[in-house]
Amino acid sequence: MKLFLAPLQGLTTAEFRNLHEKHFGGVDAYFTPFIRLEKGALRKRDVRDIENSTVSRLIPQVLAANADELKKILEFLMPLGCKEIDLNCGCPFPPVCSKGRGAGILARQDVFAEMIESLSQYKDISFSIKLRLGLNSADEIKELVPVINSSELKFVTLHPRIAKDQYKGALRMDDFANFISECQKPIVFNGEIRTKQDYDKIVSDFPDLYGIMIGRGLIANPNLANEISGISESLSKEKFMAFHDELKDALTQRLEGEQQTLSHLLPYWEYLLPDISAKARKAIMKSRNLSDYTRNVRSAMG
Ligand SMILES: Cc1cc2nc3c(=O)[nH]c(=O)nc-3n(C[C@H](O)[C@H](O)[C@H](O)COP(=O)(O)O)c2cc1C
């Protein structure tokens, strides 16, 4: 069973991925947050995010509205030596979906089919896809299964929700089970894995999965993959602080100014260490500068 770190915009950056592998590891592949065209090119920071990556297996993820847009993105990525690419067909945000990207493409069967069929022209790249059950309805995916089955896709990651569910509420596990019974590609499950128990339940319910992808659970507890594999029982305070402090230093080096660094660090605390008190979390979130922040984090750790 493969274990993947999910792409999370603003969180699973090169600094996070590199330091996660250095301090914790246990992850078979790291996905970048989605990369898209902006004014006809890739954003410099997305290119740097790939170039600065040191993890043993990196899978850049791209967000394209159709086969043409995908082609343009790949023209930028191929010179960077990318050999594995993941297609984002699951982003639920209305401004993305309304332009036919992310989960938006799931409701446009012909455009989806054309993009997936176009993959066969890129002989040097191995593709995967990350998708939801649909944009408006969980029935949409049923129409896409034949295209997926006859494609070049190496594996398919499914987050069993539709776009309007965003990232909340019950997972649609019956629809996931239906998809598994129809899809002939290796399948990766993604959604709400926070503990080893959550992981074990999915694996026992669906023993034929190719892998499990974890997002927020691995941010909350960067040691989770090691707990799952039995290498370590729990996250040690010392290990967490060493990881955290190096992440803070790496962001300080890349970004200009304390406020920028702070604005990149605080979003992690929406998820990090779910067991600290609400008061300690609030204090961290209200930090006004880096020394304030460092003091609040130290005091949260007790
Ligand atoms: C802040 C945030 C950013 C995300 N960015 C991406 C992204 O760039 N690409 C993507 O495919 N999914 C993205 N996702 C979705 C996650 O990859 C994942 O599918 C979702 O969080 C459910 O998995 P989890 O319950 O293990 O976190 C994002 C989710 C969140 C909360």
The ligand as an SDF file (V2000), in Angstrom:
LIG
                    3D

 31 33  0  0  0  0  0  0  0  0999 V2000
   -5.8010   24.4400    2.1820 C   0  0  0  0  0  0  0  0  0  0  0  0
   -6.0020   23.3450    1.1610 C   0  0  0  0  0  0  0  0  0  0  0  0
   -5.3390   23.4020   -0.0580 C   0  0  0  0  0  0  0  0  0  0  0  0
   -5.4980   22.3880   -1.0140 C   0  0  0  0  0  0  0  0  0  0  0  0
   -4.8130   22.4460   -2.2150 N   0  0  0  0  0  0  0  0  0  0  0  0
   -4.9600   21.4260   -3.1100 C   0  0  0  0  0  0  0  0  0  0  0  0
   -4.2310   21.4030   -4.3500 C   0  0  0  0  0  0  0  0  0  0  0  0
   -3.4260   22.2800   -4.6800 O   0  0  0  0  0  0  0  0  0  0  0  0
   -4.4450   20.3460   -5.1930 N   0  0  0  0  0  0  0  0  0  0  0  0
   -5.3180   19.3250   -4.8760 C   0  0  0  0  0  0  0  0  0  0  0  0
   -5.4800   18.3810   -5.6560 O   0  0  0  0  0  0  0  0  0  0  0  0
   -5.9870   19.3270   -3.7190 N   0  0  0  0  0  0  0  0  0  0  0  0
   -5.8230   20.3290   -2.8340 C   0  0  0  0  0  0  0  0  0  0  0  0
   -6.4730   20.2630   -1.6460 N   0  0  0  0  0  0  0  0  0  0  0  0
   -7.2280   19.0450   -1.2970 C   0  0  0  0  0  0  0  0  0  0  0  0
   -6.3180   18.0280   -0.5770 C   0  0  0  0  0  0  0  0  0  0  0  0
   -5.2810   17.5800   -1.4350 O   0  0  0  0  0  0  0  0  0  0  0  0
   -7.1330   16.8110   -0.1080 C   0  0  0  0  0  0  0  0  0  0  0  0
   -7.7840   16.2460   -1.2140 O   0  0  0  0  0  0  0  0  0  0  0  0
   -8.1770   17.1980    0.9330 C   0  0  0  0  0  0  0  0  0  0  0  0
   -7.6180   17.9970    1.9470 O   0  0  0  0  0  0  0  0  0  0  0  0
   -8.7930   15.9350    1.5420 C   0  0  0  0  0  0  0  0  0  0  0  0
   -7.7890   15.1040    2.0930 O   0  0  0  0  0  0  0  0  0  0  0  0
   -7.4570   15.1410    3.6790 P   0  0  0  0  0  0  0  0  0  0  0  0
   -8.7850   14.9290    4.3880 O   0  0  0  0  0  0  0  0  0  0  0  0
   -6.4880   14.0160    3.8800 O   0  0  0  0  0  0  0  0  0  0  0  0
   -6.9020   16.4880    3.9850 O   0  0  0  0  0  0  0  0  0  0  0  0
   -6.3610   21.2920   -0.7170 C   0  0  0  0  0  0  0  0  0  0  0  0
   -7.0360   21.2460    0.5090 C   0  0  0  0  0  0  0  0  0  0  0  0
   -6.8640   22.2450    1.4470 C   0  0  0  0  0  0  0  0  0  0  0  0
   -7.5990   22.1390    2.7750 C   0  0  0  0  0  0  0  0  0  0  0  0
  1  2  1  0
  2  3  1  0
  2 30  2  0
  3  4  2  0
  4  5  1  0
  4 28  1  0
  5  6  2  0
  6  7  1  0
  6 13  1  0
  7  8  2  0
  7  9  1  0
  9 10  1  0
 10 11  2  0
 10 12  1  0
 12 13  2  0
 13 14  1  0
 14 15  1  0
 14 28  1  0
 15 16  1  0
 16 17  1  0
 16 18  1  0
 18 19  1  0
 18 20  1  0
 20 21  1  0
 20 22  1  0
 22 23  1  0
 23 24  1  0
 24 25  2  0
 24 26  1  0
 24 27  1  0
 28 29  2  0
 29 30  1  0
 30 31  1  0
M  END
$$$$
